[in-house]
Amino acid sequence: MLKKLEEILIKHEIQFDVSKTDKNLYEFRWLNGEADMREEVEGETLEEIAEELYKAYENFDVDTETALWIGEDGHGKNGAPYHIRDIIQEFERYEQDLDDLWTAIKQEADK
């Protein structure tokens, strides 16, 4: 399954790396930004993995993640960009890349 997921990422030019952390547990690490964003999903089939990634996409909230990364003075902390708009853009990009990830895996699962 890991090899198949890697092939999908390459084929669809998806901005994530994937590794296997347990028998049916996969970690997708985002490569398109400064934030250390990861999604860990469990599944034995592409359909199950796609479903779990869809849940992650649906539950992702740009505003919440931005608030977590903003420092007490209203600027970035923990390696975040200084300007709030840059943080928001980063997480909007992540959200879009997460959508692209689950869409690509779903498309391959539906073949």
Contact map, one row per residue, 1 for C-alpha under 8 A:
111110000000000000000000000000000000000000011000000000000000000000000000000000000000000000000000000000000000000
111111000000000001110000010000000000000000000000000000000000000000000000000000000000000000000000000000000000000
111111100000000000000000000000000000000000000000000000000000000000000000000000000000000000000000000000000000000
111111110000000000000000000000000000000000000000000000000000000000000000000000000000000000000000000000000000000
111111111000000001000000000000000000000000000000000000000000000000000000000000000000000000000000000000001000000
011111111100000011000000000000000000000000000000000000000000000000000000000000000000000000000000000000000000000
001111111110000000000000000000000000000000000000000000000000000000000000000000000000000000000000000000000000000
000111111111010000000000000000000000000000000000000000000000000000000000000000000000000000000000000000011001000
000011111111111110000000000000000000000000000000000000000000000000000000000000000000000000000000000010010000000
000001111111110000000000000000000000000000000000000000000000000000000000000000000000000000000000000000000000000
000000111111110000000000000000000000000000000000000000000000000000000000000000000000000000000000000000000000000
000000011111110000000000000000000000000000000000000000000000000000000000000000000000000000000000000000010000000
000000001111111000000000000000000000000000000000000000000000000000000000000000000000000000000000000000000000000
000000011111111100000000000000000000000000000000000000000000000000000000000000000000000000000000100110000000000
000000001000111110000000000001110000000000000000000000000000000000000000000000000000000000000000100010000000000
000000001000011111000000000111110000000000000000000000000000000000000000000000000000000000000000000010000000000
000001001000001111100000000111100000000000000000000000000000000000000000000000000000000000000000000000000000000
010011000000000111110000011110000000000000000000000000000000000000000000000000000000000000000000000000000000000
010000000000000011111000011100000000000000000000000000000000000000000000000000000000000000000000000000000000000
010000000000000001111111111000000000000000000000000000000000000000000000000000000000000000000000000000000000000
000000000000000000111111111000000000000000000000000000000000000000000000000000000000000000000000000000000000000
000000000000000000011111110000000000000000000000000000000000000000000000000000000000000000000000000000000000000
000000000000000000011111100000000000000000000000000000000000000000000000000000000000000000000000000000000000000
000000000000000000011111110000000000000001110000000000000000000000000000000000000000000000000000000000000000000
000000000000000000011111111000000000000111100000000000000000000000000000000000000000000000000000000000000000000
010000000000000001111101111100000000000111100000000000000000000000000000000000000000000000000000000000000000000
000000000000000001111000111110000000011110000000000000000000000000000000000000000000000000000000000000000000000
000000000000000111100000011111000000011100000000000000000000000000000000000000000000000000000000000000000000000
000000000000000111000000001111100001111000000000000000000000000000000000000000000000000000000000000000000000000
000000000000001110000000000111111001110000000000000000000000000000000000000000000000000000000100000000000000000
000000000000001110000000000011111000000000000000000000000000000000000000000000000000000000000000000000000000000
000000000000001100000000000001111100000000000000000000000000000000000000000000000000000000001100000000000000000
000000000000000000000000000001111111000000000000000000000000000000000000000000000000000001000100000000000000000
000000000000000000000000000000011111000000000000000000000000000000000000000000110000000001000000000000000000000
000000000000000000000000000000001111100000000000000000000000000000000000000000110000000001000000000000000000000
000000000000000000000000000011001111110000000000000000000000000000000000000000000000000000000000000000000000000
000000000000000000000000000011000011111000000000000000000000000000000000000000000000000000000000000000000000000
000000000000000000000000001111000001111100000000000000000000000000000000000000000000000000000000000000000000000
000000000000000000000000001110000000111110000000000010010000000000000000000000000000000000000000000000000000000
000000000000000000000000111100000000011111000000000000000000000000000000000000000000000000000000000000000000000
000000000000000000000000111000000000001111100000100110000000000000000000000000000000000000000000000000000000000
000000000000000000000001110000000000000111110001100100000000000000000000000000000000000000000000000000000000000
000000000000000000000001110000000000000011111101100100000000000000000000000000000000000000000000000000000000000
100000000000000000000001000000000000000001111101100000000000000000000000000000000000000000000000000000000000000
100000000000000000000000000000000000000000111111100000000000000000000000000000000000000000000000000000000000000
000000000000000000000000000000000000000000111111110000000000000000000000000000000000000000000000000000001101100
000000000000000000000000000000000000000000001111111000000000000000000000000000000000000000000000000000001100110
000000000000000000000000000000000000000001111111111100000000000000000000000000000000000000000000000000000000000
000000000000000000000000000000000000000011111111111110000000000000000000000000000000000000000000000000001000000
000000000000000000000000000000000000000000000111111111000000000000000000000000000000000000000000000001101100100
000000000000000000000000000000000000000000000011111111100000000000000000000000000000000000000000000001000100000
000000000000000000000000000000000000000011100001111111110000000000000000000000000000000000000000000000000000000
000000000000000000000000000000000000001010000000111111111000000000000000000000000000000000000000010011000000000
000000000000000000000000000000000000000000000000011111111100000000000000000000000000000000000000001001000000000
000000000000000000000000000000000000000000000000001111111110000000000000000000000000000000000000000000000000000
000000000000000000000000000000000000001000000000000111111111000000000000000000000000000000000000000000000000000
000000000000000000000000000000000000000000000000000011111111000000000000000000000000000000000010011001000000000
000000000000000000000000000000000000000000000000000001111111000000000000000000000000000000000000000000000000000
000000000000000000000000000000000000000000000000000000111111100000000000000000000000000000000000000000000000000
000000000000000000000000000000000000000000000000000000011111110000000000000000000000000000000010000000000000000
000000000000000000000000000000000000000000000000000000000011111110000000000000000000000000000000000000000000000
000000000000000000000000000000000000000000000000000000000001111111000000000000000000000100110010000000000000000
000000000000000000000000000000000000000000000000000000000000111111100000000000000000000100000000000000000000000
000000000000000000000000000000000000000000000000000000000000111111110000000000000000000000000000000000000000000
000000000000000000000000000000000000000000000000000000000000111111111000000000000000000000100000000000000000000
000000000000000000000000000000000000000000000000000000000000011111111100000000000001001100100000000000000000000
000000000000000000000000000000000000000000000000000000000000001111111100000000000000000000000000000000000000000
000000000000000000000000000000000000000000000000000000000000000111111100000000000000000000000000000000000000000
000000000000000000000000000000000000000000000000000000000000000011111110000111010000001000000000000000000000000
000000000000000000000000000000000000000000000000000000000000000001111111111110010001000000000000000000000000000
000000000000000000000000000000000000000000000000000000000000000000001111111110000000000000000000000000000000000
000000000000000000000000000000000000000000000000000000000000000000000111111000000000000000000000000000000000000
000000000000000000000000000000000000000000000000000000000000000000000111111000000000000000000000000000000000000
000000000000000000000000000000000000000000000000000000000000000000000111111100000001000000000000000000000000000
000000000000000000000000000000000000000000000000000000000000000000000111111110001111000000000000000000000000000
000000000000000000000000000000000000000000000000000000000000000000001110011111111111001000000000000000000000000
000000000000000000000000000000000000000000000000000000000000000000001110001111111100000000000000000000000000000
000000000000000000000000000000000000000000000000000000000000000000001000000111110000000000000000000000000000000
000000000000000000000000000000000110000000000000000000000000000000000000000111111000000000000000000000000000000
000000000000000000000000000000000110000000000000000000000000000000001100000111111100001000000000000000000000000
000000000000000000000000000000000000000000000000000000000000000000000000001110111111011000000000000000000000000
000000000000000000000000000000000000000000000000000000000000000000000000001110011111011000000000000000000000000
000000000000000000000000000000000000000000000000000000000000000000000000001100001111111000000000000000000000000
000000000000000000000000000000000000000000000000000000000000000001000100011100001111111100000000000000000000000
000000000000000000000000000000000000000000000000000000000000000000000000000000000011111110000000000000000000000
000000000000000000000000000000000000000000000000000000000000000000000000000000001111111111000000000000000000000
000000000000000000000000000000000000000000000000000000000000000001001000000100011111111111100000000000000000000
000000000000000000000000000000000000000000000000000000000000011001000000000000000001111111110000000000000000000
000000000000000000000000000000000000000000000000000000000000000000000000000000000000111111111000000000000000000
000000000000000000000000000000001110000000000000000000000000000000000000000000000000011111111100000000000000000
000000000000000000000000000000000000000000000000000000000000010011000000000000000000001111111110000000000000000
000000000000000000000000000000000000000000000000000000000000010000000000000000000000000111111111000000000000000
000000000000000000000000000000010000000000000000000000000000000000000000000000000000000011111111100000000000000
000000000000000000000000000001011000000000000000000000000000000000000000000000000000000001111111110000000000000
000000000000000000000000000000000000000000000000000000001001010000000000000000000000000000111111111000000000000
000000000000000000000000000000000000000000000000000000000000000000000000000000000000000000011111111100000000000
000000000000011000000000000000000000000000000000000000000000000000000000000000000000000000001111111110000000000
000000000000000000000000000000000000000000000000000010001000000000000000000000000000000000000111111111000000000
000000000000000000000000000000000000000000000000000001001000000000000000000000000000000000000011111111100000000
000000000000010000000000000000000000000000000000000000000000000000000000000000000000000000000001111111110000000
000000001000011100000000000000000000000000000000000010000000000000000000000000000000000000000000111111111000000
000000000000000000000000000000000000000000000000011011001000000000000000000000000000000000000000011111111100000
000000000000000000000000000000000000000000000000010000000000000000000000000000000000000000000000001111111110000
000000011001000000000000000000000000000000000000000000000000000000000000000000000000000000000000000111111111000
000010010000000000000000000000000000000000000110110000000000000000000000000000000000000000000000000011111111100
000000000000000000000000000000000000000000000110011000000000000000000000000000000000000000000000000001111111110
000000000000000000000000000000000000000000000000000000000000000000000000000000000000000000000000000000111111111
000000010000000000000000000000000000000000000100000000000000000000000000000000000000000000000000000000011111111
000000000000000000000000000000000000000000000110010000000000000000000000000000000000000000000000000000001111111
000000000000000000000000000000000000000000000010000000000000000000000000000000000000000000000000000000000111111
000000000000000000000000000000000000000000000000000000000000000000000000000000000000000000000000000000000011111
